[in-house]
Amino acid sequence: MKLFKRFTFEAAHSLPDYPEIHGHSYYVEVWVQGNAVDGYVIRESELEKECLFVKSIFDHKNLDNFFDLPTSENIAIEIWTLLKHLPLFEVRVERPSIGLGAVYNGEFE
């Protein structure tokens, strides 16, 4: 069974191709998987708490302060790292305004 929680955050960054600081809305999905014990893969309140923790780190921040290269790929890897104590399946990070996103499932750890 798989379960996901979707949340958004707003943040700024710069990239080598776009050196001026600019902002995006980031859409994140955290997917977990496992057996639905007592009807739950994970308690919704626990998944919500963990996602709010991640959001509190990045929301309305300059991602240049967290990453050498604040790409969707690196953000997805960092969220995975922050939440790897959960039964993760994958982390998706999307910037819908430009139609770009990244999916990470721990494959390159």
N, CA, C and O atoms as a printed pandas DataFrame, in Angstrom:
     atom_number atom_name residue_name chain_id  residue_number  x_coord  y_coord  z_coord
0              1         N          MET        A               1    0.852   -1.170    0.000
1              2        CA          MET        A               1    0.000    0.000    0.000
2              3         C          MET        A               1    0.894    1.229    0.000
3              4         O          MET        A               1    1.929    1.250    0.666
4              5         N          LYS        A               2    0.498    2.246   -0.743
5              6        CA          LYS        A               2    1.219    3.517   -0.766
6              7         C          LYS        A               2    0.279    4.631   -0.317
7              8         O          LYS        A               2   -0.923    4.594   -0.579
8              9         N          LEU        A               3    0.843    5.607    0.352
9             10        CA          LEU        A               3    0.107    6.765    0.844
10            11         C          LEU        A               3    0.969    7.989    0.576
11            12         O          LEU        A               3    2.194    7.918    0.677
12            13         N          PHE        A               4    0.340    9.116    0.233
13            14        CA          PHE        A               4    1.150   10.316    0.029
14            15         C          PHE        A               4    0.525   11.515    0.716
15            16         O          PHE        A               4   -0.677   11.566    0.979
16            17         N          LYS        A               5    1.392   12.473    0.993
17            18        CA          LYS        A               5    0.991   13.767    1.539
18            19         C          LYS        A               5    1.563   14.835    0.625
19            20         O          LYS        A               5    2.750   14.814    0.302
20            21         N          ARG        A               6    0.721   15.765    0.209
21            22        CA          ARG        A               6    1.133   16.856   -0.662
22            23         C          ARG        A               6    1.153   18.144    0.155
23            24         O          ARG        A               6    0.255   18.401    0.957
24            25         N          PHE        A               7    2.196   18.951   -0.063
25            26        CA          PHE        A               7    2.250   20.272    0.549
26            27         C          PHE        A               7    3.011   21.214   -0.369
27            28         O          PHE        A               7    3.678   20.778   -1.307
28            29         N          THR        A               8    2.909   22.492   -0.097
29            30        CA          THR        A               8    3.600   23.486   -0.916
30            31         C          THR        A               8    4.464   24.371   -0.027
31            32         O          THR        A               8    4.234   24.500    1.176
32            33         N          PHE        A               9    5.451   24.968   -0.651
33            34        CA          PHE        A               9    6.188   26.037    0.011
34            35         C          PHE        A               9    6.648   27.032   -1.040
35            36         O          PHE        A               9    6.760   26.715   -2.224
36            37         N          GLU        A              10    6.907   28.228   -0.578
37            38        CA          GLU        A              10    7.392   29.311   -1.436
38            39         C          GLU        A              10    8.841   29.575   -1.054
39            40         O          GLU        A              10    9.176   29.667    0.127
40            41         N          ALA        A              11    9.696   29.698   -2.064
41            42        CA          ALA        A              11   11.108   29.945   -1.767
42            43         C          ALA        A              11   11.785   30.614   -2.956
43            44         O          ALA        A              11   11.303   30.558   -4.088
44            45         N          ALA        A              12   12.898   31.237   -2.668
45            46        CA          ALA        A              12   13.715   31.885   -3.695
46            47         C          ALA        A              12   15.001   31.101   -3.886
47            48         O          ALA        A              12   15.423   30.340   -3.016
48            49         N          HIS        A              13   15.612   31.305   -5.044
49            50        CA          HIS        A              13   16.925   30.713   -5.310
50            51         C          HIS        A              13   17.525   31.383   -6.532
51            52         O          HIS        A              13   16.871   32.165   -7.221
52            53         N          SER        A              14   18.768   31.062   -6.780
53            54        CA          SER        A              14   19.421   31.435   -8.030
54            55         C          SER        A              14   20.112   30.179   -8.545
55            56         O          SER        A              14   20.425   29.263   -7.785
56            57         N          LEU        A              15   20.340   30.160   -9.843
57            58        CA          LEU        A              15   21.002   29.030  -10.486
58            59         C          LEU        A              15   22.031   29.570  -11.471
59            60         O          LEU        A              15   21.924   30.723  -11.890
60            61         N          PRO        A              16   23.019   28.774  -11.851
61            62        CA          PRO        A              16   24.013   29.272  -12.810
62            63         C          PRO        A              16   23.388   29.818  -14.100
63            64         O          PRO        A              16   23.865   30.811  -14.649
64            65         N          ASP        A              17   22.322   29.170  -14.581
65            66        CA          ASP        A              17   21.653   29.631  -15.804
66            67         C          ASP        A              17   20.779   30.862  -15.570
67            68         O          ASP        A              17   20.480   31.599  -16.510
68            69         N          TYR        A              18   20.367   31.089  -14.313
69            70        CA          TYR        A              18   19.522   32.213  -13.917
70            71         C          TYR        A              18   20.101   32.824  -12.643
71            72         O          TYR        A              18   19.584   32.585  -11.552
72            73         N          PRO        A              19   21.172   33.612  -12.774
73            74        CA          PRO        A              19   21.897   34.068  -11.575
74            75         C          PRO        A              19   21.149   35.072  -10.698
75            76         O          PRO        A              19   21.526   35.273   -9.543
76            77         N          GLU        A              20   20.111   35.697  -11.213
77            78        CA          GLU        A              20   19.351   36.618  -10.360
78            79         C          GLU        A              20   18.439   35.811   -9.448
79            80         O          GLU        A              20   17.839   34.821   -9.867
80            81         N          ILE        A              21   18.340   36.247   -8.193
81            82        CA          ILE        A              21   17.471   35.560   -7.239
82            83         C          ILE        A              21   16.019   35.745   -7.688
83            84         O          ILE        A              21   15.578   36.852   -7.996
84            85         N          HIS        A              22   15.308   34.649   -7.716
85            86        CA          HIS        A              22   13.901   34.647   -8.125
86            87         C          HIS        A              22   13.162   33.599   -7.307
87            88         O          HIS        A              22   13.783   32.731   -6.694
88            89         N          GLY        A              23   11.844   33.681   -7.299
89            90        CA          GLY        A              23   11.067   32.793   -6.450
90            91         C          GLY        A              23   10.203   31.824   -7.228
91            92         O          GLY        A              23    9.892   32.037   -8.400
92            93         N          HIS        A              24    9.818   30.742   -6.543
93            94        CA          HIS        A              24    8.934   29.720   -7.095
94            95         C          HIS        A              24    7.992   29.230   -6.001
95            96         O          HIS        A              24    8.275   29.332   -4.807
96            97         N          SER        A              25    6.874   28.702   -6.449
97            98        CA          SER        A              25    6.043   27.852   -5.607
98            99         C          SER        A              25    6.512   26.430   -5.844
99           100         O          SER        A              25    6.601   25.987   -6.989
100          101         N          TYR        A              26    6.809   25.720   -4.785
101          102        CA          TYR        A              26    7.241   24.323   -4.877
102          103         C          TYR        A              26    6.115   23.449   -4.370
103          104         O          TYR        A              26    5.569   23.686   -3.292
104          105         N          TYR        A              27    5.772   22.446   -5.143
105          106        CA          TYR        A              27    4.792   21.441   -4.743
106          107         C          TYR        A              27    5.569   20.183   -4.400
107          108         O          TYR        A              27    6.395   19.727   -5.191
108          109         N          VAL        A              28    5.317   19.628   -3.245
109          110        CA          VAL        A              28    6.037   18.447   -2.773
110          111         C          VAL        A              28    5.031   17.348   -2.467
111          112         O          VAL        A              28    3.973   17.599   -1.889
112          113         N          GLU        A              29    5.374   16.131   -2.861
113          114        CA          GLU        A              29    4.626   14.949   -2.457
114          115         C          GLU        A              29    5.596   14.006   -1.773
115          116         O          GLU        A              29    6.644   13.668   -2.323
116          117         N          VAL        A              30    5.241   13.586   -0.574
117          118        CA          VAL        A              30    6.010   12.595    0.168
118          119         C          VAL        A              30    5.188   11.308    0.152
119          120         O          VAL        A              30    4.087   11.247    0.698
120          121         N          TRP        A              31    5.746   10.289   -0.482
121          122        CA          TRP        A              31    5.086    8.988   -0.608
122          123         C          TRP        A              31    5.711    7.997    0.360
123          124         O          TRP        A              31    6.934    7.884    0.437
124          125         N          VAL        A              32    4.879    7.289    1.089
125          126        CA          VAL        A              32    5.334    6.216    1.976
126          127         C          VAL        A              32    4.660    4.927    1.526
127          128         O          VAL        A              32    3.644    4.946    0.832
128          129         N          GLN        A              33    5.245    3.811    1.934
129          130        CA          GLN        A              33    4.635    2.527    1.589
130          131         C          GLN        A              33    4.855    1.532    2.709
131          132         O          GLN        A              33    5.803    1.638    3.486
132          133         N          GLY        A              34    3.969    0.576    2.773
133          134        CA          GLY        A              34    4.074   -0.477    3.777
134          135         C          GLY        A              34    2.744   -1.189    3.921
135          136         O          GLY        A              34    1.797   -0.932    3.178
136          137         N          ASN        A              35    2.694   -2.067    4.867
137          138        CA          ASN        A              35    1.444   -2.762    5.174
138          139         C          ASN        A              35    0.531   -1.823    5.942
139          140         O          ASN        A              35    0.978   -1.073    6.810
140          141         N          ALA        A              36   -0.738   -1.872    5.616
141          142        CA          ALA        A              36   -1.717   -1.040    6.304
142          143         C          ALA        A              36   -2.113   -1.728    7.610
143          144         O          ALA        A              36   -3.137   -2.408    7.675
144          145         N          VAL        A              37   -1.296   -1.546    8.645
145          146        CA          VAL        A              37   -1.548   -2.140    9.956
146          147         C          VAL        A              37   -2.633   -1.321   10.638
147          148         O          VAL        A              37   -2.518   -0.100   10.745
148          149         N          ASP        A              38   -3.673   -1.981   11.095
149          150        CA          ASP        A              38   -4.825   -1.297   11.696
150          151         C          ASP        A              38   -5.393   -0.227   10.772
151          152         O          ASP        A              38   -5.945    0.775   11.228
152          153         N          GLY        A              39   -5.250   -0.455    9.458
153          154        CA          GLY        A              39   -5.809    0.474    8.485
154          155         C          GLY        A              39   -4.894    1.613    8.076
155          156         O          GLY        A              39   -5.287    2.439    7.252
156          157         N          TYR        A              40   -3.666    1.686    8.632
157          158        CA          TYR        A              40   -2.756    2.786    8.336
158          159         C          TYR        A              40   -1.393    2.268    7.891
159          160         O          TYR        A              40   -0.848    1.338    8.486
160          161         N          VAL        A              41   -0.849    2.878    6.842
161          162        CA          VAL        A              41    0.564    2.693    6.521
162          163         C          VAL        A              41    1.376    3.505    7.525
163          164         O          VAL        A              41    2.404    3.058    8.032
164          165         N          ILE        A              42    0.886    4.704    7.795
165          166        CA          ILE        A              42    1.440    5.605    8.807
166          167         C          ILE        A              42    0.267    6.480    9.257
167          168         O          ILE        A              42   -0.609    6.789    8.448
168          169         N          ARG        A              43    0.235    6.865   10.475
169          170        CA          ARG        A              43   -0.835    7.746   10.950
170          171         C          ARG        A              43   -0.777    9.063   10.172
171          172         O          ARG        A              43    0.295    9.638    9.985
172          173         N          GLU        A              44   -1.924    9.522    9.730
173          174        CA          GLU        A              44   -1.970   10.764    8.966
174          175         C          GLU        A              44   -1.385   11.925    9.762
175          176         O          GLU        A              44   -0.711   12.788    9.200
176          177         N          SER        A              45   -1.636   11.948   11.049
177          178        CA          SER        A              45   -1.122   13.041   11.883
178          179         C          SER        A              45    0.401   13.031   11.934
179          180         O          SER        A              45    1.026   14.090   11.975
180          181         N          GLU        A              46    1.002   11.843   11.931
181          182        CA          GLU        A              46    2.464   11.765   11.936
182          183         C          GLU        A              46    3.041   12.242   10.612
183          184         O          GLU        A              46    4.023   12.984   10.598
184          185         N          LEU        A              47    2.445   11.826    9.503
185          186        CA          LEU        A              47    2.930   12.256    8.194
186          187         C          LEU        A              47    2.761   13.765    8.041
187          188         O          LEU        A              47    3.642   14.441    7.509
188          189         N          GLU        A              48    1.639   14.288    8.504
189          190        CA          GLU        A              48    1.397   15.731    8.473
190          191         C          GLU        A              48    2.463   16.475    9.278
191          192         O          GLU        A              48    2.998   17.480    8.811
192          193         N          LYS        A              49    2.771   15.999   10.465
193          194        CA          LYS        A              49    3.775   16.635   11.332
194          195         C          LYS        A              49    5.134   16.661   10.645
195          196         O          LYS        A              49    5.827   17.677   10.682
196          197         N          GLU        A              50    5.517   15.564   10.025
197          198        CA          GLU        A              50    6.816   15.482    9.351
198          199         C          GLU        A              50    6.879   16.427    8.153
199          200         O          GLU        A              50    7.905   17.063    7.913
200          201         N          CYS        A              51    5.787   16.516    7.407
201          202        CA          CYS        A              51    5.759   17.409    6.250
202          203         C          CYS        A              51    5.782   18.874    6.684
203          204         O          CYS        A              51    6.422   19.699    6.033
204          205         N          LEU        A              52    5.096   19.204    7.770
205          206        CA          LEU        A              52    5.148   20.567    8.308
206          207         C          LEU        A              52    6.558   20.924    8.771
207          208         O          LEU        A              52    6.985   22.071    8.640
208          209         N          PHE        A              53    7.279   19.946    9.309
209          210        CA          PHE        A              53    8.669   20.167    9.698
210          211         C          PHE        A              53    9.511   20.554    8.477
211          212         O          PHE        A              53   10.266   21.525    8.521
212          213         N          VAL        A              54    9.376   19.793    7.394
213          214        CA          VAL        A              54   10.120   20.104    6.167
214          215         C          VAL        A              54    9.725   21.484    5.654
215          216         O          VAL        A              54   10.584   22.289    5.293
216          217         N          LYS        A              55    8.431   21.751    5.622
217          218        CA          LYS        A              55    7.959   23.051    5.139
218          219         C          LYS        A              55    8.545   24.181    5.967
219          220         O          LYS        A              55    8.913   25.219    5.417
220          221         N          SER        A              56    8.638   24.001    7.274
221          222        CA          SER        A              56    9.162   25.064    8.146
222          223         C          SER        A              56   10.627   25.383    7.829
223          224         O          SER        A              56   11.082   26.502    8.065
224          225         N          ILE        A              57   11.347   24.427    7.311
225          226        CA          ILE        A              57   12.756   24.651    6.966
226          227         C          ILE        A              57   12.889   25.524    5.729
227          228         O          ILE        A              57   13.715   26.436    5.698
228          229         N          PHE        A              58   12.069   25.246    4.696
229          230        CA          PHE        A              58   12.269   25.872    3.389
230          231         C          PHE        A              58   11.303   27.002    3.048
231          232         O          PHE        A              58   11.615   27.822    2.185
232          233         N          ASP        A              59   10.145   27.072    3.695
233          234        CA          ASP        A              59    9.122   28.027    3.296
234          235         C          ASP        A              59    9.580   29.468    3.514
235          236         O          ASP        A              59   10.046   29.834    4.593
236          237         N          HIS        A              60    9.436   30.266    2.474
237          238        CA          HIS        A              60    9.798   31.683    2.474
238          239         C          HIS        A              60   11.269   31.914    2.838
239          240         O          HIS        A              60   11.620   32.864    3.538
240          241         N          LYS        A              61   12.102   31.020    2.343
241          242        CA          LYS        A              61   13.549   31.134    2.572
242          243         C          LYS        A              61   14.269   31.259    1.225
243          244         O          LYS        A              61   13.692   31.000    0.169
244          245         N          ASN        A              62   15.526   31.658    1.290
245          246        CA          ASN        A              62   16.396   31.646    0.123
246          247         C          ASN        A              62   17.120   30.299    0.121
247          248         O          ASN        A              62   17.945   30.040    0.997
248          249         N          LEU        A              63   16.821   29.455   -0.841
249          250        CA          LEU        A              63   17.396   28.111   -0.876
250          251         C          LEU        A              63   18.894   28.130   -1.141
251          252         O          LEU        A              63   19.571   27.128   -0.916
252          253         N          ASP        A              64   19.421   29.257   -1.616
253          254        CA          ASP        A              64   20.874   29.378   -1.790
254          255         C          ASP        A              64   21.598   29.219   -0.452
255          256         O          ASP        A              64   22.776   28.865   -0.421
256          257         N          ASN        A              65   20.897   29.479    0.649
257          258        CA          ASN        A              65   21.497   29.331    1.974
258          259         C          ASN        A              65   21.583   27.879    2.422
259          260         O          ASN        A              65   22.270   27.580    3.399
260          261         N          PHE        A              66   20.902   26.972    1.732
261          262        CA          PHE        A              66   20.874   25.561    2.107
262          263         C          PHE        A              66   21.638   24.665    1.139
263          264         O          PHE        A              66   22.114   23.594    1.515
264          265         N          PHE        A              67   21.750   25.105   -0.096
265          266        CA          PHE        A              67   22.300   24.252   -1.155
266          267         C          PHE        A              67   23.346   25.009   -1.954
267          268         O          PHE        A              67   23.216   26.212   -2.183
268          269         N          ASP        A              68   24.388   24.296   -2.377
269          270        CA          ASP        A              68   25.322   24.883   -3.334
270          271         C          ASP        A              68   24.629   25.080   -4.675
271          272         O          ASP        A              68   24.888   26.053   -5.384
272          273         N          LEU        A              69   23.746   24.148   -5.013
273          274        CA          LEU        A              69   22.986   24.204   -6.253
274          275         C          LEU        A              69   21.539   23.821   -5.944
275          276         O          LEU        A              69   21.212   22.635   -5.905
276          277         N          PRO        A              70   20.667   24.812   -5.725
277          278        CA          PRO        A              70   19.298   24.533   -5.264
278          279         C          PRO        A              70   18.349   24.115   -6.393
279          280         O          PRO        A              70   17.405   24.832   -6.724
280          281         N          THR        A              71   18.612   22.959   -6.968
281          282        CA          THR        A              71   17.767   22.414   -8.026
282          283         C          THR        A              71   16.649   21.570   -7.418
283          284         O          THR        A              71   16.706   21.193   -6.247
284          285         N          SER        A              72   15.644   21.282   -8.219
285          286        CA          SER        A              72   14.575   20.392   -7.767
286          287         C          SER        A              72   15.143   19.042   -7.345
287          288         O          SER        A              72   14.686   18.446   -6.370
288          289         N          GLU        A              73   16.136   18.566   -8.082
289          290        CA          GLU        A              73   16.766   17.290   -7.769
290          291         C          GLU        A              73   17.388   17.294   -6.375
291          292         O          GLU        A              73   17.178   16.373   -5.586
292          293         N          ASN        A              74   18.153   18.342   -6.086
293          294        CA          ASN        A              74   18.816   18.414   -4.782
294          295         C          ASN        A              74   17.825   18.652   -3.644
295          296         O          ASN        A              74   18.034   18.173   -2.529
296          297         N          ILE        A              75   16.761   19.380   -3.915
297          298        CA          ILE        A              75   15.733   19.577   -2.893
298          299         C          ILE        A              75   15.053   18.247   -2.571
299          300         O          ILE        A              75   14.812   17.935   -1.404
300          301         N          ALA        A              76   14.746   17.469   -3.603
301          302        CA          ALA        A              76   14.112   16.154   -3.389
302          303         C          ALA        A              76   15.021   15.241   -2.571
303          304         O          ALA        A              76   14.553   14.544   -1.671
304          305         N          ILE        A              77   16.308   15.242   -2.876
305          306        CA          ILE        A              77   17.258   14.408   -2.124
306          307         C          ILE        A              77   17.319   14.856   -0.668
307          308         O          ILE        A              77   17.357   14.020    0.235
308          309         N          GLU        A              78   17.329   16.157   -0.434
309          310        CA          GLU        A              78   17.409   16.661    0.944
310          311         C          GLU        A              78   16.146   16.316    1.731
311          312         O          GLU        A              78   16.230   15.938    2.899
312          313         N          ILE        A              79   14.982   16.444    1.103
313          314        CA          ILE        A              79   13.751   16.077    1.797
314          315         C          ILE        A              79   13.776   14.586    2.130
315          316         O          ILE        A              79   13.374   14.189    3.224
316          317         N          TRP        A              80   14.239   13.767    1.203
317          318        CA          TRP        A              80   14.382   12.328    1.468
318          319         C          TRP        A              80   15.267   12.112    2.686
319          320         O          TRP        A              80   14.927   11.332    3.576
320          321         N          THR        A              81   16.396   12.801    2.727
321          322        CA          THR        A              81   17.343   12.649    3.832
322          323         C          THR        A              81   16.699   13.058    5.163
323          324         O          THR        A              81   16.897   12.397    6.183
324          325         N          LEU        A              82   15.937   14.142    5.144
325          326        CA          LEU        A              82   15.280   14.610    6.367
326          327         C          LEU        A              82   14.218   13.632    6.869
327          328         O          LEU        A              82   13.949   13.558    8.068
328          329         N          LEU        A              83   13.614   12.880    5.939
329          330        CA          LEU        A              83   12.489   12.013    6.300
330          331         C          LEU        A              83   12.798   10.528    6.174
331          332         O          LEU        A              83   11.883    9.706    6.209
332          333         N          LYS        A              84   14.056   10.172    6.031
333          334        CA          LYS        A              84   14.382    8.766    5.760
334          335         C          LYS        A              84   14.039    7.821    6.909
335          336         O          LYS        A              84   14.098    6.603    6.741
336          337         N          HIS        A              85   13.688    8.355    8.059
337          338        CA          HIS        A              85   13.232    7.506    9.168
338          339         C          HIS        A              85   11.800    7.017    8.947
339          340         O          HIS        A              85   11.327    6.142    9.674
340          341         N          LEU        A              86   11.114    7.568    7.963
341          342        CA          LEU        A              86    9.768    7.116    7.608
342          343         C          LEU        A              86    9.870    5.960    6.606
343          344         O          LEU        A              86   10.936    5.743    6.030
344          345         N          PRO        A              87    8.788    5.221    6.392
345          346        CA          PRO        A              87    8.812    4.163    5.379
346          347         C          PRO        A              87    8.633    4.757    3.977
347          348         O          PRO        A              87    7.622    4.525    3.314
348          349         N          LEU        A              88    9.636    5.528    3.541
349          350        CA          LEU        A              88    9.529    6.276    2.295
350          351         C          LEU        A              88    9.475    5.381    1.070
351          352         O          LEU        A              88   10.108    4.326    1.022
352          353         N          PHE        A              89    8.720    5.814    0.097
353          354        CA          PHE        A              89    8.708    5.215   -1.230
354          355         C          PHE        A              89    9.362    6.178   -2.223
355          356         O          PHE        A              89   10.241    5.781   -2.987
356          357         N          GLU        A              90    8.930    7.447   -2.212
357          358        CA          GLU        A              90    9.562    8.453   -3.061
358          359         C          GLU        A              90    9.175    9.850   -2.598
359          360         O          GLU        A              90    8.215   10.044   -1.852
360          361         N          VAL        A              91    9.960   10.817   -3.071
361          362        CA          VAL        A              91    9.711   12.232   -2.824
362          363         C          VAL        A              91    9.659   12.915   -4.187
363          364         O          VAL        A              91   10.547   12.733   -5.021
364          365         N          ARG        A              92    8.610   13.699   -4.401
365          366        CA          ARG        A              92    8.450   14.449   -5.641
366          367         C          ARG        A              92    8.493   15.937   -5.321
367          368         O          ARG        A              92    7.841   16.397   -4.383
368          369         N          VAL        A              93    9.260   16.683   -6.098
369          370        CA          VAL        A              93    9.339   18.136   -5.964
370          371         C          VAL        A              93    9.051   18.718   -7.338
371          372         O          VAL        A              93    9.704   18.371   -8.322
372          373         N          GLU        A              94    8.064   19.609   -7.395
373          374        CA          GLU        A              94    7.668   20.188   -8.672
374          375         C          GLU        A              94    7.623   21.704   -8.580
375          376         O          GLU        A              94    7.217   22.272   -7.566
376          377         N          ARG        A              95    8.049   22.348   -9.663
377          378        CA          ARG        A              95    7.871   23.787   -9.834
378          379         C          ARG        A              95    6.872   23.952  -10.980
379          380         O          ARG        A              95    7.271   24.055  -12.140
380          381         N          PRO        A              96    5.581   23.978  -10.661
381          382        CA          PRO        A              96    4.564   23.951  -11.713
382          383         C          PRO        A              96    4.594   25.153  -12.651
383          384         O          PRO        A              96    4.168   25.049  -13.801
384          385         N          SER        A              97    5.087   26.285  -12.177
385          386        CA          SER        A              97    5.108   27.478  -13.035
386          387         C          SER        A              97    5.996   27.280  -14.261
387          388         O          SER        A              97    5.814   27.945  -15.281
388          389         N          ILE        A              98    6.955   26.365  -14.156
389          390        CA          ILE        A              98    7.809   26.085  -15.311
390          391         C          ILE        A              98    7.637   24.656  -15.815
391          392         O          ILE        A              98    8.316   24.238  -16.752
392          393         N          GLY        A              99    6.727   23.908  -15.190
393          394        CA          GLY        A              99    6.463   22.551  -15.651
394          395         C          GLY        A              99    7.627   21.603  -15.476
395          396         O          GLY        A              99    7.868   20.748  -16.329
396          397         N          LEU        A             100    8.355   21.744  -14.374
397          398        CA          LEU        A             100    9.538   20.919  -14.128
398          399         C          LEU        A             100    9.462   20.320  -12.738
399          400         O          LEU        A             100    8.979   20.956  -11.802
400          401         N          GLY        A             101    9.937   19.109  -12.612
401          402        CA          GLY        A             101    9.950   18.466  -11.300
402          403         C          GLY        A             101   10.972   17.349  -11.254
403          404         O          GLY        A             101   11.565   16.974  -12.265
404          405         N          ALA        A             102   11.158   16.833  -10.062
405          406        CA          ALA        A             102   12.104   15.737   -9.842
406          407         C          ALA        A             102   11.460   14.726   -8.907
407          408         O          ALA        A             102   10.673   15.075   -8.028
408          409         N          VAL        A             103   11.813   13.468   -9.120
409          410        CA          VAL        A             103   11.337   12.371   -8.280
410          411         C          VAL        A             103   12.561   11.637   -7.768
411          412         O          VAL        A             103   13.449   11.277   -8.541
412          413         N          TYR        A             104   12.606   11.414   -6.447
413          414        CA          TYR        A             104   13.744   10.695   -5.851
414          415         C          TYR        A             104   13.214    9.572   -4.967
415          416         O          TYR        A             104   12.253    9.751   -4.218
416          417         N          ASN        A             105   13.858    8.410   -5.069
417          418        CA          ASN        A             105   13.430    7.268   -4.266
418          419         C          ASN        A             105   14.601    6.604   -3.544
419          420         O          ASN        A             105   14.538    5.416   -3.228
420          421         N          GLY        A             106   15.653    7.350   -3.284
421          422        CA          GLY        A             106   16.783    6.804   -2.536
422          423         C          GLY        A             106   17.732    5.974   -3.363
423          424         O          GLY        A             106   18.649    5.359   -2.819
424          425         N          GLU        A             107   17.533    5.942   -4.669
425          426        CA          GLU        A             107   18.294    5.022   -5.505
426          427         C          GLU        A             107   19.787    5.321   -5.586
427          428         O          GLU        A             107   20.565    4.436   -5.945
428          429         N          PHE        A             108   20.208    6.539   -5.264
429          430        CA          PHE        A             108   21.618    6.889   -5.393
430          431         C          PHE        A             108   22.277    7.152   -4.049
431          432         O          PHE        A             108   23.238    7.918   -3.967
432          433         N          GLU        A             109   21.769    6.521   -2.991
433          434        CA          GLU        A             109   22.354    6.704   -1.661
434          435         C          GLU        A             109   23.630    5.912   -1.551
435          436         O          GLU        A             109   24.280    5.931   -0.506
